[in-house]
């Protein structure tokens, strides 16, 4: 009987996918609650046939060399693969799988939730109930007022799958106008009547600015002091993709000086963000621990796709979802 393929997982995945893997492979899962370090990952992948990683795990030459010639596939339990050196994998005939077209709806739902939570000041409202309202506050007609989506202009940075899904949902809130900024104009913008525009115009005209773009070295720190200064003082900023898009010190300044009204973040640097970070202390900043895809159905589907990518990779078959330019 031939030896079963060996898989190392940097973290567990939901049982539908894990069960599929364990039927055919010997799977070792990083046993600790803390994130595996790069050095520990090097030690753990020696001799494996496949690596199941998450978006926070860096897969580079060191990891690939440590794994050795048996390695056939790296599959991330995520859409983004910016920490995977795809070219280094390609040179070693190691294919890279990911999970696109699965989590757009759940991430878009959370983006809308952050828009509403930030603009309608839900954090402050909950704190008022928890801590008790001062006499006369509730009777004040302007108490906890904020901007509304009806009649607003929403600027979406990155009108890909997630950005389009956000716009589709916001149409039901009677948004007056959608603007979008992207590398190029996209034909599907017509579905939501979104206008292609410059980054500067999007910032200056939008009531809500939603970051939905993927990250690369060209857009790290895209939302910085200069960007926030261009936004309306009543604007709400939301980020549901990658923390590196935002200069968090500049965002803190914008929120504390009234340059913008509020922010909602599902992506930060680092992740998870420390409870002592200055942004966490602000009552006009809603921060979540990157849970955009955290619906049971979405995570189960992601786990199955990740498992199928690994199984296909170790068998030399086409992956269910292979990273572009890595089809081998």
C-alpha positions in Angstrom: 0.0 0.0 0.0 1.4 3.4 -1.0 2.1 6.0 1.6 -0.6 8.6 2.1 0.2 12.2 1.1 1.3 14.4 3.9 -0.4 17.8 4.4 0.5 20.5 6.8 -2.1 23.1 7.8 -1.2 26.3 9.5 -4.6 26.4 11.1 -7.7 24.2 11.1 -10.5 24.6 8.6 -14.2 23.7 8.9 -15.0 20.0 9.0 -16.5 19.6 5.5 -13.1 20.4 3.9 -11.0 18.8 6.6 -13.0 15.6 6.3 -12.3 15.5 2.6 -8.6 15.9 3.1 -8.4 13.3 5.9 -10.0 10.7 3.8 -7.0 10.6 1.5 -4.2 12.4 3.3 -2.4 12.5 6.6 -3.0 16.0 7.8 -1.0 17.7 10.5 -2.6 20.9 11.9 -0.6 23.5 13.8 -1.8 22.7 17.4 -1.5 26.1 19.1 -4.0 29.0 19.3 -1.3 31.5 18.4 -0.2 32.1 14.8 2.6 30.0 13.6 5.9 31.9 13.2 7.8 31.7 9.9 10.6 29.7 11.5 8.1 27.2 13.0 6.4 26.9 9.6 9.8 26.1 8.0 10.3 23.3 10.5 6.8 22.0 10.1 6.6 21.6 6.3 9.7 19.3 5.8 8.8 16.5 3.4 5.1 17.4 3.0 3.2 17.0 -0.3 0.9 20.0 0.3 0.6 23.1 2.5 -2.7 24.5 3.6 -2.1 28.1 4.7 -4.1 31.2 5.5 -3.8 34.7 4.2 -1.5 35.7 7.2 1.1 33.0 6.4 4.1 34.0 4.3 5.1 31.3 1.8 8.5 32.2 0.3 11.7 30.5 -0.9 12.6 29.5 2.7 9.4 27.6 3.2 9.4 26.0 -0.3 13.1 24.9 0.2 12.3 23.5 3.6 9.4 21.5 2.2 11.6 20.0 -0.4 10.9 18.2 -3.7 7.8 16.4 -2.5 5.8 19.6 -2.4 3.2 19.8 -5.1 0.6 22.3 -4.0 0.1 25.3 -1.7 -3.6 26.2 -1.1 -4.7 29.2 0.9 -8.0 29.3 2.7 -8.6 32.8 1.3 -9.0 34.8 -1.9 -5.9 36.9 -1.4 -2.5 35.4 -1.9 -0.3 38.5 -1.6 2.0 36.7 1.0 2.6 33.7 -1.3 5.5 34.0 -3.7 3.7 32.6 -6.7 6.7 33.0 -9.0 8.9 30.9 -6.6 6.2 28.3 -6.5 5.9 28.3 -10.3 9.7 27.7 -10.7 9.4 24.6 -8.5 6.3 23.3 -10.3 4.3 23.9 -7.2 0.7 25.1 -8.0 -1.1 27.6 -5.9 -4.8 27.5 -5.1 -7.2 30.0 -3.5 -10.9 30.5 -3.0 -12.3 33.3 -5.2 -16.0 33.7 -6.1 -17.0 32.3 -2.8 -16.9 35.0 -0.1 -17.9 38.1 -2.1 -21.4 38.1 -0.8 -20.5 37.7 2.9 -17.8 40.3 2.7 -20.2 42.7 1.0 -22.8 42.1 3.7 -20.2 43.1 6.3 -19.2 46.2 4.4 -22.8 47.3 4.5 -23.0 46.5 8.2 -19.9 48.6 8.9 -21.4 51.5 6.9 -24.5 51.4 9.0 -22.8 50.8 12.3 -20.4 53.7 11.7 -22.8 56.2 10.3 -25.6 55.4 12.8 -23.1 55.4 15.6 -24.1 52.0 17.0 -20.9 51.7 19.1 -21.8 54.9 20.9 -25.4 53.9 21.2 -24.5 50.6 22.8 -22.1 52.2 25.1 -24.8 54.7 26.2 -27.0 51.9 27.3 -24.2 49.9 28.9 -22.8 52.9 30.8 -26.1 54.7 31.4 -27.2 57.9 29.7 -26.7 61.3 31.3 -29.8 63.2 32.1 -31.3 65.0 29.2 -29.1 63.4 26.5 -31.7 61.1 25.1 -34.2 63.9 24.8 -31.8 66.0 22.7 -33.0 66.0 19.2 -29.5 65.7 17.7 -28.3 62.9 20.0 -26.3 60.3 18.1 -27.3 61.7 14.7 -25.2 60.7 11.7 -25.2 60.7 7.9 -27.7 58.4 6.1 -27.3 56.3 3.0 -30.5 57.6 1.2 -29.5 60.2 -1.3 -25.8 59.8 -0.7 -22.8 59.3 -2.9 -20.9 56.1 -2.3 -17.3 55.8 -3.6 -16.0 52.3 -4.1 -12.3 51.8 -4.5 -12.0 48.5 -6.5 -15.1 47.5 -8.3 -14.3 43.8 -8.5 -16.5 41.0 -7.2 -16.7 42.4 -3.7 -17.1 46.1 -4.8 -19.9 45.1 -7.1 -21.6 43.0 -4.5 -21.5 46.0 -2.1 -23.1 48.3 -4.7 -25.8 45.8 -5.4 -26.8 45.8 -1.8 -26.6 49.5 -1.3 -29.0 50.1 -4.2 -31.7 49.0 -1.9 -30.8 51.9 0.5 -31.7 54.5 -2.2 -28.1 55.6 -2.7 -28.2 58.5 -5.2 -24.9 57.9 -7.0 -22.0 55.4 -7.1 -18.5 56.4 -8.0 -15.7 53.9 -8.5 -11.9 54.1 -8.9 -10.0 51.1 -10.3 -7.0 50.4 -12.5 -9.4 50.4 -15.5 -13.0 51.0 -16.3 -15.0 47.8 -15.9 -18.1 46.9 -18.0 -20.1 45.5 -15.1 -20.2 49.0 -13.6 -23.2 49.6 -15.8 -25.3 47.2 -13.7 -25.2 49.6 -10.8 -24.8 52.8 -12.9 -21.4 53.4 -11.3 -19.3 56.2 -12.7 -15.6 55.7 -13.3 -13.6 58.5 -11.8 -10.3 59.6 -10.4 -9.3 58.7 -6.9 -9.2 62.4 -5.9 -12.8 63.1 -7.2 -14.1 59.9 -5.5 -12.6 61.2 -2.2 -13.9 64.7 -2.5 -17.5 63.8 -3.6 -18.3 60.7 -1.7 -20.3 60.5 1.5 -19.1 56.9 2.1 -15.8 55.6 0.8 -15.4 51.8 0.8 -12.1 50.1 0.1 -12.7 46.9 -1.7 -9.5 46.6 -3.7 -6.8 43.9 -3.4 -3.5 45.0 -2.1 -0.1 45.3 -3.8 3.0 47.3 -3.2 1.6 50.1 -5.4 -1.4 50.8 -3.1 0.1 50.2 0.3 -0.8 53.3 2.4 -3.2 54.5 -0.3 -5.5 56.0 2.3 -3.1 58.4 4.1 -3.2 61.9 5.4 -3.5 63.4 2.0 -6.4 61.2 1.1 -8.3 61.8 4.3 -7.8 65.6 4.0 -9.7 65.4 0.6 -12.7 63.7 2.2 -15.8 65.4 3.5 -15.8 66.1 7.3 -19.1 64.1 7.3 -17.7 61.1 5.3 -17.5 57.6 6.6 -14.5 55.4 5.6 -14.8 51.6 5.4 -12.1 49.0 4.7 -13.0 45.3 4.2 -9.9 44.0 2.3 -6.4 44.6 3.6 -5.0 46.7 6.4 -1.9 47.7 4.5 -4.1 50.0 2.3 -4.5 52.4 5.2 -2.0 54.5 7.1 -3.5 53.9 10.5 -1.7 56.8 12.2 -3.2 59.1 9.6 -6.6 57.6 10.0 -6.4 58.2 13.8 -5.6 61.8 13.2 -8.4 62.2 10.7 -10.9 60.7 13.2 -9.7 62.7 16.2 -9.5 66.0 14.4 -12.9 65.9 12.6 -11.4 65.5 9.1 -13.8 62.6 8.6 -16.9 61.5 10.6 -16.3 57.8 11.3 -14.6 54.6 10.1 -15.4 51.0 10.0 -12.6 48.5 9.7 -12.6 44.7 9.1 -8.9 44.8 8.1 -6.1 46.3 10.1 -2.3 46.1 10.6 -1.5 43.9 12.4 -4.2 41.4 12.6 -5.7 41.0 15.1 -5.1 44.6 16.1 -4.0 45.1 19.7 -6.7 46.1 22.2 -4.4 48.9 23.2 -4.1 50.4 19.8 -5.3 54.1 19.7 -7.9 53.4 17.1 -9.6 50.8 19.3 -10.2 53.5 21.9 -12.2 55.8 19.5 -15.9 55.8 19.8 -16.2 56.8 16.1 -14.2 53.8 14.8 -15.8 50.3 14.6 -13.1 47.6 14.3 -13.7 43.9 13.7 -11.2 41.0 13.6 -11.4 40.4 9.9 -14.6 38.4 9.9 -15.8 39.3 6.4 -16.2 35.7 5.3 -17.4 34.5 8.6 -20.7 33.0 7.7 -21.1 29.3 8.3 -22.1 28.6 4.7 -19.2 30.6 3.2 -16.5 29.2 5.4 -17.8 25.6 4.7 -17.7 26.3 1.0 -14.2 27.8 1.3 -13.0 24.7 3.2 -14.3 22.3 0.5 -12.7 24.4 -2.3 -9.3 24.5 -0.4 -9.4 20.7 0.2 -10.2 20.0 -3.5 -7.4 22.3 -4.6 -5.0 20.3 -2.4 -6.3 16.9 -3.5 -6.1 17.9 -7.2 -2.6 19.3 -6.7 -1.1 16.2 -5.2 -2.7 14.1 -7.9 -1.4 16.3 -10.7 -4.9 17.3 -11.8 -6.2 20.9 -12.6 -7.0 22.8 -9.4 -10.5 24.0 -8.8 -9.2 27.5 -8.5 -5.6 28.1 -9.5 -3.9 31.4 -9.0 -3.5 33.2 -12.3 -0.3 32.5 -14.2 0.3 29.4 -12.0 -1.5 26.8 -14.0 1.7 24.8 -14.8 
